[in-house]
Structure formats: C-alpha cells, structure tokens
C-alpha cells in the first residue's frame, strides 16, 4: 500500500514540509518509508516448558506490576508480559515507532517517526501466538467469489512468534513473554537495514540495550526502549560522532501500538481537483472487467456530538464529538508558544465552513501531568528541535484502511527562524522597516512563526501544497492597499507564496497585505473534505455530491483552483511566486531588490568586531531572490497550462501559453539577465565578501539562465506545442532563438564595446547551439551539462536542424562584423567564437 497513490504521487510529504507538503514551509522532508513485507524477522520468546501453558498465577505472581490497557502489561523481575484479550485477536493495530532521543550528528531528532506498520495478533496452532504485518495492497468484498482469489494471493508475513505462557487471568486471552522481542533488533520496533547502512551501524549490542518502560492505555500501549548499536567510521573517518568516540551509538525509541477502529471511518474518495494526501489499494470485484484503485483522502474523524446532527443539518455550527488538539512541546521557548498556538487556532474558521465550531485548538503541554508522554500516539504534538536545519514539516499518521488521521507530530527546527528572516528581509525589506536588521523584534518574528505554523498544520489536516493559488490574484491588486489587506496576497496558506514582494514603498501596505494567511482555497478544501454527508451510506455514494460541489464552486471561482505541487510545466503553478503575471510581478520584485542592495552593509551589521558573515549570507539571499524572479518568468517559455477536469466538464485540460506572454518573458530575461546587472556587482559589497579568484556568481547565474532559455527540452516542447495546437500566431522555437540572438549580439549592430559578462554569455550561446547539435563535441561548462540533460529529447528532433541553421547564422554574422569592430578585446573575443564554430563543423564532418 502506498501513501499517496500512483499518478497523483507526491515527490515528498509535507509534508511535509513546510511551507514547508507533505509537507515542509518549507524545504520538503520526506515521510518515513513504509516497510516492505519481504525482509521480515521472526522473533521467538523463550520456549515454554513441556506441558503447554501454565496457570496464570504460576507465571504472573503477586510480585508483578500490572498496567491495564490495550494490552494488559505485567512487569515482573525484569521481564515484560503482554496479556492479550480474546477481543484483540484479529483486530488491526497501528504500530508507530518514533525516536524519543537521538544521537548527535544523525540529523534526526526526538519525536520524529522511524517506522509505521499495521499489525494483527493471531493464535497459532501449537500453543503459540503470531504477529502478522498487514500490507494492504489488494482487497475484495468477502461476499463475492473473487474474494477467494484475493485471499489466495494475500498471505501476510509472520513477523514474530511467541509461546503462550499462560491463559488469561479471567480465563480469556493469553499471556506471552515479550521481553526479548521489545529489547531486540527487529524491523517492527527498531531501525531498518537500510537505515543502519546509512549510518554505518552493524549490530545491536544487547548488553547495552534494555526496556525503559511499558505503559498501557485504553486504546494504546507505549513501549520505551534504549538501544545501542555498534558501528564503524568510514575509511575517510566520516560518520556519527558516537562511532568515533565509543564505537557505538545509543538511541531511545518509542513504539506506539494503537488499536484502529473496529469499523473503519467512511472513506472520502480522492479527487485530483482538490489537494489532499491520499492512500490507495486495489479493489477486485466480480463485476469488473478491469481492476480499480480505491483512492481515499487523509482526514481526521470529525463528527457532530451525539444529538447535534439535527442542529448541524439546520445549518447551526456544532462542536465535534472529538476536536483536533495539538500540544506544544515544552522544549519550545516560551515567547514563541503563543504564536505557534495562534497558527493552529487560525484553522478554526476554516472548519466553520464544514459546520463545526471549536473543531481545532492548540494547547501548551501539561508539564505537571506525568501520565502523559509526547510519544504517546494519542497526542499530536508540535515538537521543537534544537537544530541548525532551516525547516519545519507537518506529516500525518493515517489508518491505511480508511485514511482516518490518527495523530501527527509537527517537526519544528529552531533555525526555521533564520529562514523566514532571510525571506522577509529580501521580499519585504523595501516596504517594512522592521525587516532591516538581522535580529527581528519578537512581535515580527512571532507573526512569521504563526504563518509557518498554520502552513504545517494544514499538512497535518491532510492538505497538500497548492502552488498555483497565488496566480488567482491579479498583480495590480497586490499594490491595492484596501484590497490586498482585506483579501490577502494569495488564496491559500498551502502555497509557497511568502510575502508581498510586489508592493512598493509608496503603497503603504501593512502586515495584513504582506503576510500569507489561511484563505479562500483553504476554507473550501476543508469544507470539501470534512463536511459530513449523512445521506450517503458509503464513500461511493458521496461521489456525485462531491463532484457537484467542485463543479459548482471551483468552476465559477478561480481562487478555489487546486494546481498541485508546481512540478509540471504550468507557469501559473510555481513556488515562491505571486500574481497572475510573473513578468510584471518580477519587475516589481526587482525594483524592491534594487532598493535593498545599497543598504545591505548597514542592515547586516550587528556588533563591532563582527566579521562579514551576515553580509555574505544576505548577499547570497539577494542572488537567490534574483534567481527566483528569473525562474518565474522562464516557466512561461513553452509553458503548458493545465486545469484538472472531470469527464463531465467542458473544455480541454491542456493548452499553451500565448505568444504575447512568451515574447514578454523573453524581453524580461534579455533585459534583466542577458544584460549585465551592474546593480548586483556592487564593489562595496563584493570587496568585503568575495575573493575574485573564486569566480563571479552573477556571471554563472546569467550563463545558466541562458542555457535554460535555449535548452533542447524547452525548444522540443515548444515545437511539440506548435504541431499539437496548430493555432495562429503561436510562439515558435525559431522565434525564440531569433529573439535571444537579436538581443545577445546587439553589439554587432551598434558597435558598442562588448563587456566582460556579455562576452561570457556570447561564448556560452555558441556552445549551447553546438550542444544541441552534438552534445559529445561540447566539453565542460554549463552548456555541456544542459546539453547532456536534453540529449534524449533531442535524439530525433527537428531542433538539431534548427540549431545548426542558427549556428551558421551566427557564423555569418561574426564574419561580417569582425572587420568593423574597433575594440581589441571585443574583436579577439568574436574571432575566438568564430574559430570555435569553424572547428566544431570541421570536427562534426570528420
């Protein structure tokens, strides 16, 4: 069973990141890998003495400490016994393994998930008990004939076997010894072989491993273990610090056995027009002519309290029977806790659209309650990690049978504050004086934390990133103070749309128009996923209702459009962008960036005696922001807008970007990239942070963007569109190369001296054309890299012919222009390019 399905599979969970989404603000963090059912480990407890199970009193004596719960746990003389009631056998149990404490240098932290499995206890044939791993891949209705075929192909692996030591105390159930199972090394309760290889760990050191505690509650049993693994450093001396110091590392793990509902929650089926994480399995039935995938979203079980359904049906807001509660890790600095809680509570308004009030809340962890544990799978926690990682992420743990979210642990890294500070200075420094220093006031940083908190909680509610939400806002509205403060700069907190970089200083826009917020799409997505449909007995019966909701709402309101993760060719669906026209938005962004650069030395100074580390970091962030604006505009070239539709909706899914928009994009890139951006080459900054011996990052970025503009993949995609759509006045590959050439070689017409950066770009352009014709003849540099990446697409493409024609064109232009060039360096450069073209054709013809 996969977590996200197949064609709708995500590159990462937000997780998920954060805006992190699977699912991450930020930078994506992958969800823990599901374990394969193949490499199982059978763990067998001590053999029972001849004669079979003993009387309960002969095994569990008066000395035992007993804790009742999901499994009744007996602790006696250093051993642990599970008493399994008859009602437990055959029930699905979710096992979630988390780190409680990690080892230094591993890059993971207490609270992070290590493993997740679905288990089932089963009585064996010889006074023993089996523990099976349930891998839900194929299923069928037990009343149909094909159910027998499915059962014949689905024998779940036995992961562990235990002798029955005694019958249960009241005559029902059994007692098993789980001591060796809990403290041992196995796939269910510890690291996978892949994880051990990744950290150069070899085997468990049993004499340094033990069971710390076992606690049991009504629906879950929690096991805490200390495990020590031996290992070695690599030949180069790399590895975890503990391996170098002690030849071993020690970690603390928590295993949560959680009883899943006897009757799974009603599924809500996945629709790719609304952005939810999803699970799937294959459903077989007698009437099929083709097997179908059952795909269902992840969501919490929100139901009106008993007796409130009639109020809900009348349109009254009602409280859910069980609200969603997130606790704040007590390791979190106190001054940031209110902002994390506010980010959680902000979602309450969204749930009102599904008919629920007080559906979600954040609370501080009750530190005085010693019965609670943050690793307990009954509690969802925002865990605070003391790490330099600039990230946060929001995963969820769901019932694999129905998609019901059981719990979530948001990962919050301390250094996410640096990430949002850097973004805010780059995107809002020109319009907010509070962004013009390295240490923000607590109130400003708190608001930044709040928006990240909201984004990550969105992932834990089941929501994926929606990278196209910002495109629903017209660029001019981003400068309209009244409008943007009322409506926000993007329609979804789940977009990677950080701050309003379009707003100009004279617009006087406040934080309400600068910061992202939970907005129209988010409320709609919660409404679609969480509104009860009591008139439908099954998830299948809900489908026509859900489809109608989408057609009625999304079809008439572009702010409710879900675009996906921004990994396709749709220029509307991008990360870190704003507005419905990336060219215009990026022009405004560059205006503000040009206002920031002259002040960097001043804004990055903290204390006398400091070095220029701050200045170096923030200048790098300027370059990153400049690259983002370029990338936003670049995606318009050969862009393929796509709008998800069902078969009962009119119109095509795929279309093309207009010629006018693509011409506009090329003009922008020629102006801001192919012309030397002297405003970035501020020697007052560079002479403090950049050794000229290490090259010019601005020139490298220019060359990379040029190669991406003319890459084989882009030209081929543009050619395919022209031949697919056959519309009048489409932008063609020929026109793209001609537009680039017309700007890049303009000195041949004007007689101007060709400057240092332009000479590099002109040589790169010639190499780029050569790479399109024959990648094997281009060695080194960005042109060679881009050519090799496009080689497969260019294998039988007309673009080879086009590239050859343009290289010949450049050859003729150079030959005609060189005699009239007066500047010596320019003339030598042009002759060098001309000689290189001649040599390329000579080598090609050998």
Secondary structure, 3 states (H helix, E strand, C coil): CCCCCCCCCCCCCECECCCCCEECCCCCCCCCCCCCCCCCCCEECCCCCCCCCECHHHHCCCCCEEECCCCEEEEECCEEEEEECHHHCCCCEEEEEEEEECCCCCCCCCCCEEEEEEEEEEECCCCEEEEEECCCCEEECCCCCHHHHHHHCCCCCEEEEEEEEEECCCCCCEEEECHHHHHCCCCCCCCCHHHHHHCCEEEECHHHCEEEEEEECCCEEEEEEEEEEEECCCCCCCCCHHHHHHCEEEEEEEEEEEECCCCCCCCCECCCCCCECEEEEEEECCCCCCCEEEEEECECCCCECCCCHHHHHCCCCEEECCCEEEEECCCCCHHHHHHHHHHHHCCHHHHHCCCEECCEEEEECCCCCCCCCCCCCCCEEEEEECCCCCCEEECCEECCCCCEEEECEEEEECCHHHHHHHHHHHHHCCCCHHHCCCCCCHHHHHHHHHHHHHHHHHHHCCECCCCCHHHHCCHHHHHCHHHHHHHCCCCCCCCCCCECCCCCHHHCCCHHHHECCCCHHHHHHHHHHHCCCCCCCCHHHHHHHHHHHHHHHHHHCHHHCCCCCCCCCCCCCCCCCCCCCHHHHHHHHHHHHHHHHCCHHHHCCCCCCCCCHHHHHHHHHHHHHHHHHHHHHHCCCCCCCECCCCCCCCCCCECCCCHHHHHHHHHHHHHHHHCCCHHHCCHHHHHHHCCHHHCCHHHHHHHHHHHHHCCHHHHHHHHHHHHHHCCCCCCCHHHHHHHHHHHHCCHHHHCCCCCHHHHHHHHHHHHHHHHHHCHHHCCCHHHHHHHHHHHHHHCCCCHHHHHHHHHHHHHHHHHHHHHHCCCHHHHHHHHHHHHHHHHHHHHHCC
